């Protein structure tokens, strides 16, 4: 019987084991599926949050709002709308909290890395004094108002009160320099005096206030009111000593190593992976080593960033990469976490309403104190009141740092959630209206300066000529050098040439993440490696040209960072700020090896069209075919046969004025080709014709004749070496045939755009124009079937009517 039962028992055991194994495999499979599903949900939630932030920012950006506003709005929706909040898993919120816990260590590290304390805190600097006045007035007014409220038996529930109110005062006095830098760029005032002053003052303010906050955190660590005073004092002294030792050792031990790493990785070559990892690892270790002494790693990261060198390739690498990671992922997620933590419904409850009102009053009084102190000091030192108000509003902008302080204090139990929300609302409230108000002030100020006509024709004889040349990259430098060299001229033109060369950089997310404060004329610059390398190539080429012989020439570098939809504002405001009479931009299409033109960059074309429409001065679009030779073969050694085409109108007069300027250069051989209508032409001499049109056209024709006669007598009959041809044509077809016959004879054509010209000489030419922004003559000459070797410069004179309020065209200057 036992023998018979043995196989059955073994079989049962085997079945049980197989069942157990099957159960185990099923359980493992379920766990694996659960983990995969959780990860998928986490990934989807994060992606939806980030995409939502970007979409909202696209709309709010049109109102000048910073990305912080759109991120915070998404956070409020996620945290306060029940349907949205219930769709988000708790582990997603916890994961966002873990990511956010290190976000501000990176943020403060890179903010400090962009600062140069020795340069910022020069006592002789006007910006340092404005920053100090703003800080002192804000702290004084805030503490005074808080004391007054407490004395009036309306005490605020802050415990312990004095350290916290001092921290709140410093927070209200601080300016968010990263947000102000981006806002100044968006408002197109970074090249103006007020823009440069605002950025430098904000940096000094940010450095001072954040340093004070670091010192306060080191002294007072929020242990609570019942902590022993002796142990707290000993801990504070120990932390300050360790921080001082760290600040003294980093420049001596770490900075020399960073300089050697910079030397090992020159510009133009990829950074070595080992060096990259070493720099990132050492930086992280230095930032988080303070946790052993109980000092917040975020504030220690600020100290470490101040001690590391600002210049150098590795510093640029850290600034660009960390800023991109922060703006793309970390800071949006952090503000979403803050929005989830906020329950604004509690602010309107009766039992908390009075405390909320009192705290808001303190915050508003502090903001008014800062604005008042800044305005008073600025007006006293010669600034106009409109500029002083704009500067004060800009310097009152809060940002991520203020939200971080409020949120961390609430999480530590130092302040309540209601006070945290009030402080966040105060910070947000300084960002939303400021761009709108400052933009209005700037527009009004610039509108008052647009009355004077700016163009070559109205330039003072013998005075300095100022031009603005836009470049998209190093490939445009030889073209710019040729034009600048030609305009420098010789002989009796007198006062020299000032060329403002603008590097036009598209504002991408990567470029925006690397925006930092600049030096000299630039309030803002870009630390992205590709852009830095491009600008260095342009700078080296321009320096080489000026070094060969830049007598009577001044070349200044500028930077325009914007999307192509708005870059025209940078160009126009820069031209107005530097009093330029001519803007020169490259054509959006480039010549290929076979002589034809490519399809072109649509963003470049949109920029050219908007500048032509809104420019405060004359504009020239240069179709480059042959001016792209090496700089060594400049105009000083290679003769340029140039033809100026004159039909009539304001644009042609401006083009002829430009031609007269370059005719003074010994290497330029200028010929003027004038088209005359067959029916109106008389053989009695150049420039004579019978006026048959009436009204405005008659005045225009008379002006053309008088202007051309003056040019002819001075440059052609006066023995200046300028050639002259006259062609009598009856239609646009004959005009095209005449231009086609000039193929191969000239390297450069100078023509007017002729935007408002009505002439039988160009009749029908606009109907088949491929690029209307070049005008009928410019479009014909730019076509590949007309010429493959001649460059074309199309000149447009600024419409004088844009700068005047007149009741009749008769009163406009001609």
ABEGO torsion letter per residue (X at the ends): XAAAAAAAAAAAAAAAAAAAAAAAAAAAAAAAAAAAAAAAAAAAAAAAAAAAAAAAAAAAAAAGBBAAAAAAAAAAAAAABAAAAAABBAAAAAAAAAAAAAAAAAAAAAAAAABBAAAAABAABAAAAAAAAAAAAAAAAAAAAAAAAAAAGABBBBOBAAAAAAAAAAAAABBBAAAAAAAAAAAGAAABAAAAAAAAAAAAAAAAAAAAAAAAAAABAGAEAABBAAAAAAAAAAAAAAAAAAAAAAAAAAAAAAAAAAAABBBGBBBBAAAAAAAAAAAAAAAAAAAAAGBBAAAAAAAAAAABBABEAAAAAAAAAAAAAAAAAAAAAAAAAAAAABBAAAAABAAAAAAAAAAAAAAAAAAAAAAAAAAAAAAAAGBBAAAAAAAAAAAABBBAAAAAAAAAAAAAGABBAAAAAAAAAAAAAAAAAAAAAAAAAAAAAAAAAAABBBBAAABBBGBBBBBBBBBAEAAAAAAAAAAAAAAAEBEAAEAEBBBBBBBBBBBBAAAAAABBBBBEABABBBABAAAAAAAAAAAAAAAAAAAAGABGBBBBBBBBBBBAAAAAAAAAAAAAAAGBABBBBBBABBBBAAGBBBAEBAAAAAAAAAAAAABABBBBBBBBBGAABBAABBAAABBBBBBBBBAEEAAAAAAAAAAAAAAABAABBBBBBBBBBAAABBAAEBGBBBBABBEAAAAAAAAAAAAAAAAAAAAAAAGAGBBBBBBBBABAAAAAAAAAAABGABABBBBBAGAABBBAAABGAAAABABAAAEAAAAAAABAAABAABBBBBBBBBBAAAABBBABAAABBX
